[in-house]
Structures are given as C-alpha cells and as structure tokens.
Amino acid sequence: MKPLNDDLSDVGAKELLTPEDKVMAHSGITLVVINSVCGCAEGMVRPAIRRIMADESIKKPGSVVTVFVGQDLDATTRL
C-alpha cells in the first residue's frame, strides 16, 4: 500500500495511522481524504488531490490528512 499512500504524502498530506494522531490540531480548514485501493481513489481522488496541491492558483486548506480504509482501521474509525 505504500505507493498508494505516497501519492498523497508526497504532496503534503499527513497520514493518520493511529487514533491518537491529531486531526484538527490547528484552526482553519482541514481537507480529509479517505484513501483506498478502489478504482475511485486511483482514478479520481488521488489525482485530484495531487492536482489541487500542485496548482499555485488554488488556495490550499490549512492541513490535509488522509486515512487508508482497510489498512488503518483504528484511525479510520476515530476520524
């Protein structure tokens, strides 16, 4: 699953791996990305997040976090 996680962490998304990971540790907007191995994530979600984060003309959220459904079960449940 590392390459699928790297798609998002490479553009600044923080992976939530445990329920103790801080999700809303700042004021402002947090973009939460639910990552998975399904075709929707591969074909649409991860490419869209990479494009948003790379586009200098788009205002970015204060933070971007991601959980991997089916892998980080406790973090997903907490979120």
N, C-alpha and C positions, 0 to 999 in steps of 0.2 A: 504493500500500500504506500510505501514511501514516495514513489514518483507521483502518485495522486495527491498526497499531502504537499509535496514540494511545489506543485502547480500553484498553490495558494501561499505557502510560506515564503516562496521566492519573491512574491510581490508585497510582502509585509503583513500577511495575516498571521495572527498568533494562534497556534494550535492549542485547543483546550483538551488536555489529556486526562485530567482528574477532576472530581467535583470541587476540589479546593482551588482550582485555577480561578483567578479573578476575571470576571466577565465585564462588569461595569465599574471598573476601578477609576474612572475619570468622569468628568461631566461632559456632556455633549452627545453626539450620535455615535452609536456602535452598530456596525454592519455585521450581522451574524450570518455565516454561510454554513449551511448543512451540506456537508460533503459526503459523497458515496461513490460506489463503483458503477452505478447505473448509467445508462446512456444519457439521461437528462443532465447529470452533473458533468459528464465528459463532453457532451456536445454543446451544452448551453451555459451552465452555471460557471464552471471554472474558466472557460474562455471569456465570458462576460466580465468576471471579476478582474482577470488579468488586463483586459482592455481598459476598464474603468481606472484601475490603479496606474496604468501607463499613460493615460491621456492627461496631459498637463492642463487642459482647458476645463476639466471636470473637478468641481470642489469635492474633496475627499472627506469621508467620515473621520471622526476623532480616533476611532480604532476599528480594526477589522479582526474578527475572531472566527474560528472555524472548528467544528466538531465533525468527526468522521463516524457516521451512523454505522453500526455493526462492528465497529472496532473500539471506539472509546465510549463504551456503554454508560458508565457512570457519569462521565462529563456530559453526554448527550441527555441523560435523564435530568441532571441538575439544570441544564440550560432550559 
